[in-house]
Amino acid sequence: MLPTWLPLLLVVAAWTQPPPSDTTLHRSEIRVRDPFVLADPETKTYYLYSSTTHGMDASEPRKSVVVYRSADLERWSAPVTVAEFPPGHWGRETVWAPEVHRYKGRYYLFVTLTSTETLPTPPGRPRNLKRGTEILVADRPEGPFVPLGKGSQTPPDWMALDGTLWVEDGVPYMVFCHEWIQITDGSVDLVRMNDDLSAPVSKPVTLFHASEADWVRCRADLGELFEGKRYHAFITDGPWLHRTRTGRLFMLWSSYGPTKYATGVAVSTSGRITGPWVQQQAPLWLDDGGHPMLFTAFDGRLVMTIHQPNRLVERARFFEVEDTGETIRIVGEVTNAHAPATPLPR
């Protein structure tokens, strides 16, 4: 049976599409947290997905995912709504970390949603809310995306977030994070999905915890507050999988580093998604930026995008990176897809 709110979602998505516009926005004008780029080689179009709540503000009345389009990563079209979460939807308190994957000829939106429904809260921890990654599907990158089920595809009693798709030997998996709010030492976890991505077919398996990385710091030690208090906790955010040119399997992910929000790299010693996973000693990015993902530009360069800074005025930044086979190395910043990368200051 379809969810009772599904017809309303479709109507809202249709009515919220803005009229065609010649308006262009410079990258610096677009506030985006957890940026995700889908590069479509057929149309030579870059699609940048974002949340209208920027992942942070529950008071924002619109709860939706939008997409911007670009040919050069510098100038972008006005946003178009691709998914809306109307009143009555299970998880419209906040909308986080949308990403779109092409899988078996269709497009799948993974988005992290939070409910007002509470979960059992461990003593001395922040209030636990129902949070998870829901998967929606569409026939085009522009949507409209419709839900595959009635709720999240992550465990309903977990505070889970930042789900991403990984396919290995034809088998789809979702890799996601288990929130520090619930377990103190945040983790990256794995579930096997059924063939149409509508439901998991395995129990979650923990791949690693945040504290296993030497570069990660406790958020309280950096003076970070949550709801006005300091909590001893280690964070996992934004996992992204990458198969290197030598066949190794890397995972980029974010946490708090020596001074600020940062991004590091983990390596599967088996070359398989199940690990074991070991953490590279030095983080890839230290300067208050994270939630990484990689895509291939139309000239063949491998590009990483992150948001920076980590609050209030987040912007997408793009970096050409080199896959050395042994690690990922930043070459320089990409300000326009048709120009060479600009070396970073030393």
Beta strands, then each sheet from edge to edge (+ up, - down):
strand 1: 24-26
strand 2: 36-40
strand 3: 45-51
strand 4: 64-70
strand 5: 75-77
strand 6: 80-84
strand 7: 94-103
strand 8: 106-118
strand 9: 129-138
strand 10: 146-147
strand 11: 160-168
strand 12: 171-178
strand 13: 187-192
strand 14: 205-209
strand 15: 237-243
strand 16: 249-256
strand 17: 261-268
strand 18: 277-279
strand 19: 290-296
strand 20: 302-308
strand 21: 315-323
strand 22: 328-333
sheet 1: 1+ 5-
sheet 2: 2+ 3- 4+ 6-
sheet 3: 7+ 8- 9+ 10-
sheet 4: 11+ 12- 13+ 14-
sheet 5: 15+ 16- 17+ 18-
sheet 6: 19+ 20- 21+ 22-
end
